[in-house]
C-alpha cells in the first residue's frame, strides 16, 4: 500500500521509519518532510495546511492511508476534509482534536466525565485573571488556552513569576490568539508521566509508559521546550497504575466523547501527574507526542499499518497490540539558543557512524549538496534501544557524543532519575 505522512518533525521521521519496516507498505510519502524522512520516503513540498493540495496528491498517487503527525492540521479539520472526499486518514476530527486545541474545553470534558485533574478557572479578562492569581497565591500554573508549541505553560513558583506570565500571555500577546483565554490551575505535586493510547471510539489500547523532559537544561532548569528527551517504559510505574489510569481517565474520556457525539479516533495522549491522591490529568493531546514517539514506536511489535488501518475501519477492538520487552532512550540535540532564537545551516557530522540499536530521528534538518544541515531548534532525536534502561541510556549518550554541529546542546540527565542518579 501507499502511505502519506503529514508533518516535518522528529515524530514524523519516527513514523516514517516504523512504516518502512512493514512488508505491507510499498511507497511512503512525507509532506513536507525533513532531511531524515528524505532518506526513507519521498518528500512532497506541500504545506500541512494546504488540505486541498494534500487531498489531491492523495487521490492522484493512490494513497491508501494518510497519517497526520502534528496538531495544527488536525485542529484545522484535515481529517474532516479527507473523510468528506472518501480518502482514508488516521487521526481525530477537528471537534475531537479540540481536546488539545482548547485547554478550557478539555477541562470542561474532564469535569463532565468526572476525570481527576487540577482545580482551575479560565479567564478572557486580564484584570479578573490577575485578581484570581493574587487570591490563590503561588505556586500556581498559568496556561495559554490554545496551541503554543509546548511553550504556553508556566509553572510559577512565586507570585511575581505568575503575574509576569499572565501579563506576557494576555497583554503582550506572547502566543497570539492562543493566549486570548488563559486557564489558571492549582500546582499539582508529584511525578509526571505520559500514557499514549490508540483509541477507536470506545476501544482503548494503551501504549507503554514514557516520561518526557520539558525543561531545556539539566535538573529541570530553564524554560519549557517542546521536549529535550524521553524514555520508555517507565520502570517504577506499575502495570496496576496503568490499569488505574485507563479505568479512571482514558476510558471515561473515550466513552464520554462517544456519548457526546464527538468520538475520538487516533492517538490520545494523556499527560499525567502521579500525586499522593493518585493520577491526575495535566493535559490531553490529540496525536503522537514528540519526542515520546521516538521511544515508543521502536518498542512496538505490532505493525503500525495494521493499527492505523484497524482504527480507520473501526476494527481496533479485534487487534492485539504487542510490545518488545526492552527499553528505549531518546536524547534531543538542539541548536544554540533554543528554545529562543537559533541559527540554521550548520553542517551535521557523525550521522552515518551509528551502532546497531541506534536510530537518529531528524527534527530540524534538511539535505543540501554539502550534506545534512540544521534547519530547526530541536535538530535531532538520538534514540537507542537496550535490554534495559541503563543499557539504552549509555548507548544513546555514546551516539550523541559521536554527532556534532556548531553550538549543539543537549541535556545530560535524560532517564537519570529513573536509574537513581540524582
For each residue, the residues with C-beta under 8 A, 3 or more apart:
1: 24 25 26 64 65 305
2: 25 26 27 28 29 61 62 63 64 65
3: 19 25 27 28 29 63 64 65 66 67 305
4: 28 29 30 31 44 54 57 58 61 63 65 66 67
5: 12 15 16 19 28 29 30 31 33 37 41 66 67 69
6: 12 30 31 48 54 66 67 68 69 70 73 78
7: 11 12 15 30 31 48 68 69 70
8: 12 30 32 33 34 37 48
9: 12 13 34 69 70 290 363 364 376 378
10: 13 14 36 290 291 293 294 332 361 362 363 378 380 381
11: 7 14 15 69 70 288 289 290 291 293 294
12: 5 6 7 8 9 15 16 30 33 34 37 69 70
13: 9 10 16 17 34 36 37 40 361 362 363
14: 10 11 17 18 293 294 297 298 359 361 381 383
15: 5 7 11 12 18 19 67 69 288 293 297 304
16: 5 12 13 19 20 28 30 33 36 37 40 41
17: 13 14 20 21 40 297 359 361
18: 14 15 21 22 297 298 300 304
19: 3 5 15 16 22 25 28 67 304 305
20: 16 17 25 28 40 41
21: 17 18
22: 18 19 25 303 304 305
23:
24: 1 303 305 306
25: 1 2 3 19 20 22 28 305
26: 1 2
27: 2 3 42 61
28: 2 3 4 5 16 19 20 25 40 41 42
29: 2 3 4 5 41 42 43 44 57 61 63
30: 4 5 6 7 8 12 16 33 34 37 38 41 42 43 44
31: 4 5 6 7 43 44 45 46 47 48 54 57
32: 8 43 44 45 46 47 48
33: 5 8 12 16 30 37 38 41 43 44
34: 8 9 12 13 30 37 38 43 362 363 364 365 366 375 376
35: 38 39 362 365 366 367 372 373 375
36: 10 13 16 39 40 360 361 362 365
37: 5 8 12 13 16 30 33 34 40 41 43 362
38: 30 33 34 35 41 42 43 367
39: 35 36
40: 13 16 17 20 28 36 37
41: 5 16 20 28 29 30 33 37 38
42: 27 28 29 30 38
43: 29 30 31 32 33 34 37 38
44: 4 29 30 31 32 33 57
45: 31 32
46: 31 32 50 53 54 57
47: 31 32 50 53
48: 6 7 8 31 32 54 70 72 73 78
49: 72 73 76
50: 46 47 53 54
51: 54 55 73 76 77 78 81 82
52: 55 56 81
53: 46 47 50 56 57
54: 4 6 31 46 48 50 51 57 58 66 78
55: 51 52 58 59 81 82 85 87
56: 52 53 59 60
57: 4 29 31 44 46 53 54 60 61 63
58: 4 54 55 61 63 66 82 87
59: 55 56 62 63 85 87
60: 56 57
61: 2 4 27 29 57 58
62: 2 59
63: 2 3 4 29 57 58 59 66 87 88
64: 1 2 3 88
65: 1 2 3 4 88 89 90 305 308 309 312
66: 3 4 5 6 54 58 63 82 87 88 89 90
67: 3 4 5 6 15 19 89 90 91 308
68: 6 7 73 74 78 79 89 90 91 266 287
69: 5 6 7 9 11 12 15 287 288 290
70: 6 7 9 11 12 48 73 74 287
71: 74 75 97 100 101 147 285 286 287
72: 48 49 75 76 147
73: 6 48 49 51 68 70 76 78
74: 68 70 71 78 79 91 92 94 97 100 266 286 287
75: 71 72 94 97 98 100 101 147 286
76: 49 51 72 73 94
77: 51 80 81 93 94
78: 6 48 51 54 68 73 74 81 82 89 91
79: 68 74 82 83 89 91 92 93 94 97
80: 77 83 84 93 94
81: 51 52 55 77 78 84 85
82: 51 55 58 66 78 79 85 87 88 89
83: 79 80 86 87 89 93
84: 80 81
85: 55 59 81 82
86: 83
87: 55 58 59 63 66 82 83
88: 63 64 65 66 82 309 312
89: 65 66 67 68 78 79 82 83 312
90: 65 66 67 68 265 266 308 311 312
91: 67 68 74 78 79 97 265 266 267 286 287
92: 74 79 96 97 99 264 265 266 286
93: 77 79 80 83 96 97 262 265
94: 74 75 76 77 79 80 97 98
95: 98 262
96: 92 93 99 257 262 263 264 265 266 286
97: 71 74 75 79 91 92 93 94 100 101 286 287
98: 75 94 95 101 102 105 106
99: 92 96 102 105 106 109 253 257 264 268 284 285 286
100: 71 74 75 97 106 147 269 283 284 285 286 287
101: 71 75 97 98 105 146 147 286
102: 98 99 105 106 145 146 181
103: 106 107 122 143 144 145 146 183 283
104: 107 108 122 145 181 183
105: 98 99 101 102 108 109
106: 98 99 100 102 103 109 110 283 284
107: 103 104 110 111 117 120 122 183
108: 104 105 111 112
109: 99 105 106 112 113 115 253 256 257
110: 106 107 113 115 116 117 253 281
111: 107 108 114 115
112: 108 109 256
113: 109 110 252 253 255 256
114: 111 252
115: 109 110 111 248 249 252 253 281
116: 110 248 249 277 278 279 280 281
117: 107 110 120 280 281 282
118: 141 185 186 187 188 273 280 282
119: 185 186
120: 107 117 183 184 185 186
121: 132 183 184
122: 103 104 107 145 181 182 183 184
123: 126 128 129 132 181 182 184
124: 180 181
125: 128 129
126: 123 129 130 166 167 170 171
127: 130 131
128: 123 125 131 132
129: 123 125 126 132 133 166 170 182 184
130: 126 127 133 134 163 166
131: 127 128 134 135
132: 121 123 128 129 135 136 184
133: 129 130 136 140 142 159 162 163 166 184
134: 130 131 137 159 163
135: 131 132
136: 132 133 140 184 186
137: 134 140 159
138: 156 157 158 159 161 162 187
139: 155 156 157 158 187
140: 133 136 137 156 162 184 185 186 187
141: 118 153 154 155 156 184 185 186 187
142: 133 153 154 156 162 165 166 169 182 184
143: 103 152 153 154 182 183 184 185
144: 103 148 152 153 169 174 175 178 179 182
145: 102 103 104 122 178 179 180 181 182 183
146: 101 102 103 152 175 177 178 179 180 181
147: 71 72 75 100 101 152 178
148: 144 151 152 153 175 178 179
149: 152 226
150: 153 214 224 225 226 227
151: 148 175 223 224 225 226 339
152: 143 144 146 147 148 149 169 175 178 179
153: 141 142 143 144 148 150 224
154: 141 142 143 161 162 165 224
155: 139 141 187
156: 138 139 140 141 142 159 161 162 165 187
157: 138 139 161
158: 138 139 161 162
159: 133 134 137 138 156 162 163
160: 163 164
161: 138 154 156 157 158 164 165
162: 133 138 140 142 154 156 158 159 165 166
163: 130 133 134 159 160 166 167
164: 160 161 167 168
165: 142 154 156 161 162 168 169
166: 126 129 130 133 142 162 163 169 170 171 182
167: 126 163 164 170 171 172
168: 164 165 171 172 174
169: 142 144 152 165 166 172 173 174 175 179 182
170: 126 129 166 167 173 179 180 182
171: 126 166 167 168
172: 167 168 169
173: 169 170 176 179
174: 144 168 169 179
175: 144 146 148 151 152 169 178 179
176: 173 179
177: 146 180
178: 144 145 146 147 148 152 175
179: 144 145 146 148 152 169 170 173 174 175 176 182
180: 124 145 146 170 177
181: 102 104 122 123 124 145 146
182: 122 123 129 142 143 144 145 166 169 170 179
183: 103 104 107 120 121 122 143 145
184: 120 121 122 123 129 132 133 136 140 141 142 143
185: 118 119 120 140 141 143 188
186: 118 119 120 136 140 141
187: 118 138 139 140 141 155 156
188: 118 185 273 275 280 282
189: 273 275 276
190: 273 274 275 276 280
191: 273 274
192: 211 212 271 272 273 274 282
193: 209 210 211 234 237 271 272 273 274 279
194: 209 210 211 212 230 269 270 271 272 289 292
195: 206 207 209 210 242 245 246 250 270 272
196: 206 207 210 267 268 269 270 288 289 292 296
197: 204 205 206 207 246 250 267 268 270
198: 204 205 207 267 307 311 316 321
199: 203 204 205 250 254 264 265 266 267 268 311 316
200: 203 265 310 311 314 315 316 317
201: 254 258 263 264 265 314
202: 254 255 258 317
203: 199 200 254 316 317
204: 197 198 199 246 250 251 254 268
205: 197 198 199 307 316 319 321
206: 195 196 197 242 245 246 250
207: 195 196 197 198 210 296 300 321 323
208: 232 233 296 299 323
209: 193 194 195 232 233 234 237 242
210: 193 194 195 196 207 230 231 232 233 234 289 292 295 296
211: 192 193 194 230 231 232 234 415 418
212: 192 194 227 229 230 289 291 292
213: 220 227 228 229 230 411 413 414
214: 150 220 224 225 227 228
215: 220 221 222 223 224 225 228
216: 221 222 223 224 225 228 334 338 339 411
217: 220 221 222 411
218: 221 411 412 413
219: 413
220: 213 214 215 217
221: 215 216 217 218
222: 215 216 217
223: 151 215 216 339
224: 150 151 153 154 214 215 216 339
225: 150 151 214 215 216 228 334 338 339 377 378
226: 149 150 151 290 339 377 378
227: 150 212 213 214 230 289 290 291 292 332 378
228: 213 214 215 216 225 331 332 334 378 410 411 414
229: 212 213 291 329 330 331 332 381 410 411 414 415
230: 194 210 211 212 213 227 289 291 292 294 295 329 330 414
231: 210 211 234 295 327 328 329 330 389 392 393 414 415 418
232: 208 209 210 211 292 295 296 299 327 328
233: 208 209 210 237 299 327
234: 193 209 210 211 231 237 418
235: 327 389 418
236: 418
237: 193 209 233 234 241 242 274
238: 241 242
239: 242 243
240: 243 244
241: 237 238 244 245 274 279
242: 195 206 209 237 238 239 245 246
243: 239 240 246 247
244: 240 241 247 248 278 279
245: 195 206 241 242 248 249 250 270 272 279
246: 195 197 204 206 242 243 249 250 251
247: 243 244 251
248: 115 116 244 245 251 252 278 279
249: 115 116 245 246 252 253 270 272 279 281
250: 195 197 199 204 206 245 246 253 254 268 270
251: 204 246 247 248 254 255
252: 113 114 115 248 249 255 256
253: 99 109 110 113 115 249 250 256 257 264 268 270 284
254: 199 201 202 203 204 250 251 257 258 264 268
255: 113 202 251 252 258 259
256: 109 112 113 252 253 259 260
257: 96 99 109 253 254 260 262 263 264
258: 201 202 254 255 261 263
259: 255 256
260: 256 257
261: 258
262: 93 95 96 257
263: 96 201 257 258
264: 92 96 99 199 201 253 254 257 268 286
265: 90 91 92 93 96 199 200 201 311 312
266: 68 74 90 91 92 96 199 286 287 311
267: 91 196 197 198 199 286 287 288
268: 99 196 197 199 204 250 253 254 264 284 285 286
269: 100 194 196 284 285 286 287 288 289 292
270: 194 195 196 197 245 249 250 253 281 284
271: 192 193 194 281 282 283 284 285
272: 192 193 194 195 245 249 279 280 281 282
273: 118 188 189 190 191 192 193 279 280 281 282
274: 190 191 192 193 237 241 278 279
275: 188 189 190 278 279 280
276: 189 190
277: 116 280
278: 116 244 248 274 275
279: 116 193 241 244 245 248 249 272 273 274 275
280: 116 117 118 188 190 272 273 275 277
281: 110 115 116 117 249 270 271 272 273 284
282: 117 118 188 192 271 272 273
283: 100 103 106 271
284: 99 100 106 253 268 269 270 271 281
285: 71 99 100 268 269 271 289
286: 71 74 75 91 92 96 97 99 100 101 264 266 267 268 269
287: 68 69 70 71 74 91 97 100 266 267 269
288: 11 15 69 196 267 269 292 293 296
289: 11 194 196 210 212 227 230 269 285 292 293
290: 9 10 11 69 226 227 293 294 363
291: 10 11 212 227 229 230 294 295 330 332 361 378 381
292: 194 196 210 212 227 230 232 269 288 289 295 296
293: 10 11 14 15 288 289 290 296 297
294: 10 11 14 230 290 291 297 298 328 330 359 361 381 383
295: 210 230 231 232 291 292 298 299 328 329 330 383
296: 196 207 208 210 232 288 292 293 299 300 328
297: 14 15 17 18 293 294 300 304
298: 14 18 294 295 328 359 383 385
299: 208 232 233 295 296 323 324 326 327 328 385
300: 18 207 296 297 304 321 322 323 324
301: 322 323 324
302: 306 307 319 320 321 322
303: 22 24 306 307
304: 15 18 19 22 297 300 307 308
305: 1 3 19 22 24 25 65 308 309
306: 24 302 303 309 310 319
307: 198 205 302 303 304 310 311 316 319 321
308: 65 67 90 304 305 311 312
309: 65 88 305 306 312 313
310: 200 306 307 313 315 316 318 319
311: 90 198 199 200 265 266 307 308 314 315 316
312: 65 88 89 90 265 308 309
313: 309 310
314: 200 201 311
315: 200 310 311 318 319
316: 198 199 200 203 205 307 310 311 319
317: 200 202 203
318: 310 315
319: 205 302 306 307 310 315 316
320: 302
321: 198 205 207 300 302 307
322: 300 301 302
323: 207 208 299 300 301
324: 299 300 301 385
325:
326: 299 385 386 387 388 392
327: 231 232 233 235 299 385 386 387 388 389 391 392
328: 231 232 294 295 296 298 299 383 384 385 386 392
329: 229 230 231 295 383 384 386 389 392 393 395 396 414 415
330: 229 230 231 291 294 295 361 381 382 383 396 414
331: 228 229 381 382 396 397 400 410 411 414
332: 10 227 228 229 291 363 378 379 380 381 382 410 411
333: 378 379 380 381 382 400 403 405 408 409 410
334: 216 225 228 338 339 342 377 378 379 408 409 410
335: 338 342 343 344 346 364 374 376 377 378 379 405 407 408
336: 342 343 406 407 408 409
337: 340 341 342 343 377 407
338: 216 225 334 335 342 377 378 409
339: 151 216 223 224 225 226 334 377
340: 337
341: 337
342: 334 335 336 337 338 376 377
343: 335 336 337 346 374 406 407
344: 335 364 373 374 375 376
345: 373 374 375
346: 335 343 373 374 405 406 407
347: 370 371 372 373 405 406
348: 351 365 371 372 373 374 379 380 403 404 405
349: 371 403 404 405
350: 353 402 403 404
351: 348 354 360 372 403
352:
353: 350 402
354: 351 358 359 360 399 402
355: 358 395 398 399
356:
357: 384 385 386 395
358: 354 355 382 383 384 385 395 396 399
359: 14 17 294 298 354 383 384 385
360: 36 351 354 380 381 382 383 399 403
361: 10 13 14 17 36 291 294 330 380 381 382 383
362: 10 13 34 35 36 37 365 372 379 380
363: 9 10 13 34 290 332 376 378 379 380 381
364: 9 34 335 344 374 375 376 377 378 379
365: 34 35 36 348 362 372 373 374 375 376 379 380
366: 34 35 372 373 375
367: 35 38 371 372
368: 371 372 373
369:
370: 347 373
371: 347 348 349 367 368
372: 35 347 348 351 362 365 366 367 368
373: 35 344 345 346 347 348 365 366 368 370 405
374: 335 343 344 345 346 348 364 365 379 405
375: 34 35 344 345 364 365 366
376: 9 34 335 342 344 363 364 365 379
377: 225 226 334 335 337 338 339 342 364
378: 9 10 225 226 227 228 291 332 333 334 335 338 363 364 381
379: 332 333 334 335 348 362 363 364 365 374 376 405 408
380: 10 332 333 348 360 361 362 363 365 403
381: 10 14 229 291 294 330 331 332 333 360 361 363 378
382: 330 331 332 333 358 360 361 396 399 400 403
383: 14 294 295 298 328 329 330 358 359 360 361 396
384: 328 329 357 358 359 392 393 395 396 399
385: 298 299 324 326 327 328 357 358 359 392 395
386: 326 327 328 329 357 389 390 391 392 393 394 395
387: 326 327 391
388: 326 327 391 392
389: 231 235 327 329 386 392 393 415 418 419
390: 386 393 394 419
391: 327 386 387 388 394 395
392: 231 326 327 328 329 384 385 386 388 389 395 396 415
393: 231 329 384 386 389 390 396 397 414 415 416 419
394: 386 390 391 397 398
395: 329 355 357 358 384 385 386 391 392 398 399
396: 329 330 331 358 382 383 384 392 393 399 400 414
397: 331 393 394 400 401 412
398: 355 394 395 401 402
399: 354 355 358 360 382 384 395 396 402 403
400: 331 333 382 396 397 403 410
401: 397 398
402: 350 353 354 398 399
403: 333 348 349 350 351 360 380 382 399 400 408
404: 348 349 350 408
405: 333 335 346 347 348 349 373 374 379 408
406: 336 343 346 347
407: 335 336 337 343 346
408: 333 334 335 336 379 403 404 405
409: 333 334 336 338
410: 228 229 331 332 333 334 400
411: 213 216 217 218 228 229 331 332 414
412: 218 397 416
413: 213 218 219 416 417 421
414: 213 228 229 230 231 329 330 331 393 396 411
415: 211 229 231 329 389 392 393 418 419
416: 393 412 413 419 421 422
417: 413 420 421 422
418: 211 231 234 235 236 389 415
419: 389 390 393 415 416
420: 417
421: 413 416 417
422: 416 417
